[in-house]
Amino acid sequence: MQVKKDVKVQKNTYKPPKGLKKGLSESQLAYALIAPALIMILVMALFPVVRSFWLSLFDLRLNHPTKSKVYLSHRLNMERYAGDYPYLEQIIKEAADEAQGDVKIELVSVRDKILHINTTLMSDQGIKKQYDQVSDLQMRMKPVGETLQYVSIDGDTAKSMIQIAKEVDEQLHKIKDTPGLKQIVKEIRDITKDAVAGAIIVPNFVGLGNYAHYLKDARLAAALGNTFLFTICSVSFELVLGLLVALSINRSFKGRGLVRAAILVPWAIPTVVSSLMWQFMYDGQTGIVAHIFAWLRLIPDSGYLLTTRTGAMFSVILADVWKTTPYMALLLLAGLQTIDASLYEAANVDGGTKWQQFWSITLPLLKSTMLVALLFRTLDAFRIFDLIFVLTGGGPANSTETVSVYAYKMMFNQMDFGKGSTLSFIVFICIALISIGYIKILGADVLKD
């Protein structure tokens, strides 16, 4: 007798993702999942570039009191104006009371113009309220906060104040030698410049003016020339030497692991340390490299390397080649490791020479790796800063000054962040063009997969 059992069939409750229902492929779904991370990386990568471009549109100088920040509208330094104006009005009145004849007429005219400036400003209730607040804080010897320190004013008002201040200065210049009033007239002129003209902050937006400036800048042209010369020479030598080193350590021989580790030592040394080391070896008095080159008649004397234009450029290129050739060799060695050994065996059977194998097998299959290695090294070399800054400082006579070194000097030595940011953005444009050029010339095989 058969016993019937109730068998419950469990329904399939799996629901495919909504993306698959709409026909998204697995690769498209994968890109959708990593899209937030890609967007975040893109934003973080582009933010410094966008920031540099924004600052390059302004005449931004930290050592200039009216250009130390980004100003898009006219402003008045209320702290300075409120502190100086009452005293300015008082001493002009005293000078006018003491003067006689034409001098008195000039001083009365000056007083009327200064009063007109103040009347125009105080006609705005917002400015008057802020003026009273700042004056009260100054009377009580309290600090003026940043929110009260500046006030926005109309552009026409600002231009009128500057023009009146100029006229006042011309009038006071005529009577500057008046007996008994020389000192007070000089004081009036100084305070007028400080409290009126000096208190006005004009917008420092210059648009593409900084870029127009550098189109005619001979120093930038020289820095670009130095940068391209350094990049082309160093990367070319590093590619040839790196390929030779990679081919050598790709072979099987006793102690290969030790040799591979030893080759990476120059690349592992920090750039600043290696730069100081090479600077010591290039020294004309105590440098061993300088004395060896002089002994071999490669240079006229031991002081040639760091004191001449040609010697200094040769020195930085040699130091860079010594340091970064191992990096190039490491990248190329990784590419050589991916080439199937059976291809060489087949070539040997067919009677191919080592030279033919190199041109027909090694180089074509190493193309993608060489693209990556050349791209990385070229971008690195074009942005070179630390090696040259420590080794030569851009000298002698700016003969080794690259665009990055020039930008650093402009930003941190001259405190001109507007022009320094312009140079930084120019470096970015050059790097973008170099990257596009590499991909167009050598092919984009590495990106197709």
FENZI-V380969 format. One line per field, one symbol per residue. burial: 1 if it has 9 or more other ideal C-beta (glycine too) atoms within 8 Angstrom, else 0. A space follows every 50 residues. Layout:
burial=???
This chain:
burial=00000000000000000011000000011001000000000000000010 11111111111000011100100111111111011001101111110010 00110111111011111101110000110110111011000001000111 10100011011101111110110011010011011111101111111111 10011100011011000011011101101110111011101110111010 00000100110011111010100111111111110010111011000010 01111111001111111111111111111111111100100011001100 00000111011110111111111111111111111111111101110111 1111111111100111111111111111011001100110010000000
